[in-house]
Amino acid sequence: MTAKKKSSRKKTARKKSRATKKKTTRRKKSAADLSRRVDKEISNLTKEVEKRLKPLRRELDRAERKAGTEAARVLREARKQLNEVELKGGSEFKKFLRRRRRDLSKALTELSEAVRPTRKKARG
């Protein structure tokens, strides 16, 4: 009788160890599955956000170009009006004013070129 008890104990011990191994592999497998599902969901969410942001980015680009174009136009108009200002005073003072006006006109030109949006080259 004792011989039978020993063998059954060994079988029970083996069964328990196998059962715990299966549980750990299931846990690992479920963690890997969960990780894959999370990665897939994040990927889908990223695509959805990009899809929704695309029109907003285009609208922002258009607004920036429009603002830059308008700013460049205002600066060109300011330069024109500056050049039309009549200089009064003595010859030395007029000479000084002409130089300052030229410097200011040059600065306005550079600024209008800096804010003016660059045009995209046509494909083809």
C-alpha positions as a Markdown table, in Angstrom:
| # | Residue | x | y | z |
|---|---|---|---|---|
| 1 | Met | 0.0 | 0.0 | 0.0 |
| 2 | Thr | 2.7 | 2.4 | 0.7 |
| 3 | Ala | 4.2 | 1.9 | -2.7 |
| 4 | Lys | 1.0 | 3.1 | -4.3 |
| 5 | Lys | 0.8 | 6.2 | -2.1 |
| 6 | Lys | 4.3 | 7.3 | -3.1 |
| 7 | Ser | 3.6 | 7.0 | -6.8 |
| 8 | Ser | 0.4 | 9.0 | -6.5 |
| 9 | Arg | 2.2 | 11.7 | -4.6 |
| 10 | Lys | 4.8 | 12.0 | -7.4 |
| 11 | Lys | 2.1 | 12.2 | -10.0 |
| 12 | Thr | 0.3 | 14.9 | -8.1 |
| 13 | Ala | 3.5 | 16.9 | -7.8 |
| 14 | Arg | 4.2 | 16.6 | -11.5 |
| 15 | Lys | 0.7 | 17.7 | -12.3 |
| 16 | Lys | 1.0 | 20.7 | -10.1 |
| 17 | Ser | 4.3 | 21.8 | -11.7 |
| 18 | Arg | 2.9 | 21.4 | -15.2 |
| 19 | Ala | -0.2 | 23.4 | -14.3 |
| 20 | Thr | 1.8 | 26.3 | -13.0 |
| 21 | Lys | 4.0 | 26.3 | -16.1 |
| 22 | Lys | 0.9 | 26.5 | -18.3 |
| 23 | Lys | -0.4 | 29.4 | -16.3 |
| 24 | Thr | 2.8 | 31.4 | -16.7 |
| 25 | Thr | 2.9 | 30.8 | -20.4 |
| 26 | Arg | -0.7 | 31.9 | -20.7 |
| 27 | Arg | 0.2 | 35.0 | -18.8 |
| 28 | Lys | 3.1 | 35.7 | -21.1 |
| 29 | Lys | 1.1 | 35.0 | -24.1 |
| 30 | Ser | -1.8 | 37.3 | -22.9 |
| 31 | Ala | 0.7 | 40.0 | -22.1 |
| 32 | Ala | 2.2 | 39.8 | -25.6 |
| 33 | Asp | -1.3 | 39.8 | -27.1 |
| 34 | Leu | -2.2 | 42.8 | -25.0 |
| 35 | Ser | 0.9 | 44.6 | -26.1 |
| 36 | Arg | 0.2 | 43.9 | -29.8 |
| 37 | Arg | -3.4 | 45.1 | -29.3 |
| 38 | Val | -2.2 | 48.3 | -27.6 |
| 39 | Asp | 0.3 | 48.9 | -30.4 |
| 40 | Lys | -2.4 | 48.4 | -33.0 |
| 41 | Glu | -4.8 | 50.7 | -31.2 |
| 42 | Ile | -2.1 | 53.4 | -30.8 |
| 43 | Ser | -1.2 | 53.0 | -34.5 |
| 44 | Asn | -4.9 | 53.4 | -35.5 |
| 45 | Leu | -5.3 | 56.4 | -33.2 |
| 46 | Thr | -2.2 | 58.0 | -34.7 |
| 47 | Lys | -3.6 | 57.6 | -38.2 |
| 48 | Glu | -6.9 | 59.0 | -37.2 |
| 49 | Val | -5.4 | 62.1 | -35.5 |
| 50 | Glu | -3.1 | 62.7 | -38.6 |
| 51 | Lys | -6.1 | 62.4 | -40.9 |
| 52 | Arg | -8.1 | 65.0 | -38.8 |
| 53 | Leu | -5.1 | 67.3 | -38.5 |
| 54 | Lys | -4.3 | 67.4 | -42.2 |
| 55 | Pro | -7.0 | 69.9 | -43.2 |
| 56 | Leu | -6.1 | 72.1 | -40.2 |
| 57 | Arg | -2.5 | 72.1 | -41.3 |
| 58 | Arg | -3.5 | 73.1 | -44.8 |
| 59 | Glu | -5.7 | 75.9 | -43.5 |
| 60 | Leu | -2.9 | 77.1 | -41.2 |
| 61 | Asp | -0.4 | 77.2 | -44.2 |
| 62 | Arg | -2.9 | 79.2 | -46.2 |
| 63 | Ala | -3.4 | 81.7 | -43.4 |
| 64 | Glu | 0.4 | 82.1 | -42.9 |
| 65 | Arg | 0.9 | 82.7 | -46.6 |
| 66 | Lys | -2.0 | 85.2 | -46.7 |
| 67 | Ala | -0.6 | 87.1 | -43.6 |
| 68 | Gly | 2.9 | 87.1 | -45.1 |
| 69 | Thr | 1.6 | 88.4 | -48.4 |
| 70 | Glu | -0.4 | 91.1 | -46.7 |
| 71 | Ala | 2.5 | 92.2 | -44.5 |
| 72 | Ala | 4.8 | 92.4 | -47.5 |
| 73 | Arg | 2.2 | 94.6 | -49.3 |
| 74 | Val | 1.9 | 96.9 | -46.3 |
| 75 | Leu | 5.7 | 97.3 | -46.1 |
| 76 | Arg | 6.0 | 98.0 | -49.8 |
| 77 | Glu | 3.3 | 100.7 | -49.4 |
| 78 | Ala | 5.2 | 102.2 | -46.5 |
| 79 | Arg | 8.4 | 102.3 | -48.5 |
| 80 | Lys | 6.6 | 104.1 | -51.3 |
| 81 | Gln | 5.2 | 106.7 | -49.0 |
| 82 | Leu | 8.5 | 107.2 | -47.3 |
| 83 | Asn | 10.1 | 107.9 | -50.7 |
| 84 | Glu | 7.4 | 110.4 | -51.5 |
| 85 | Val | 8.0 | 112.5 | -48.3 |
| 86 | Glu | 9.4 | 115.9 | -49.3 |
| 87 | Leu | 12.7 | 116.7 | -47.6 |
| 88 | Lys | 13.0 | 120.3 | -46.2 |
| 89 | Gly | 15.8 | 122.1 | -44.6 |
| 90 | Gly | 19.4 | 123.1 | -45.4 |
| 91 | Ser | 21.6 | 121.2 | -47.8 |
| 92 | Glu | 23.5 | 119.3 | -45.1 |
| 93 | Phe | 20.3 | 118.4 | -43.3 |
| 94 | Lys | 18.7 | 117.3 | -46.6 |
| 95 | Lys | 21.7 | 115.1 | -47.3 |
| 96 | Phe | 21.4 | 113.6 | -43.9 |
| 97 | Leu | 17.7 | 112.9 | -44.3 |
| 98 | Arg | 18.3 | 111.4 | -47.8 |
| 99 | Arg | 20.8 | 108.9 | -46.3 |
| 100 | Arg | 18.5 | 108.0 | -43.5 |
| 101 | Arg | 15.6 | 107.6 | -45.9 |
| 102 | Arg | 17.7 | 105.3 | -48.1 |
| 103 | Asp | 18.7 | 103.2 | -45.1 |
| 104 | Leu | 15.1 | 103.0 | -43.9 |
| 105 | Ser | 13.8 | 102.2 | -47.4 |
| 106 | Lys | 16.4 | 99.4 | -47.7 |
| 107 | Ala | 15.4 | 98.0 | -44.3 |
| 108 | Leu | 11.7 | 98.0 | -45.4 |
| 109 | Thr | 12.6 | 96.2 | -48.6 |
| 110 | Glu | 14.5 | 93.5 | -46.8 |
| 111 | Leu | 11.7 | 93.1 | -44.3 |
| 112 | Ser | 9.1 | 92.8 | -47.0 |
| 113 | Glu | 11.2 | 90.1 | -48.7 |
| 114 | Ala | 11.6 | 88.3 | -45.4 |
| 115 | Val | 7.9 | 88.1 | -44.6 |
| 116 | Arg | 6.8 | 87.4 | -48.2 |
| 117 | Pro | 5.9 | 83.7 | -48.5 |
| 118 | Thr | 8.0 | 81.6 | -50.9 |
| 119 | Arg | 6.1 | 80.0 | -53.7 |
| 120 | Lys | 6.3 | 76.3 | -54.1 |
| 121 | Lys | 7.8 | 75.2 | -57.4 |
| 122 | Ala | 5.5 | 73.6 | -59.8 |
| 123 | Arg | 6.0 | 69.9 | -60.3 |
| 124 | Gly | 6.8 | 68.7 | -63.8 |
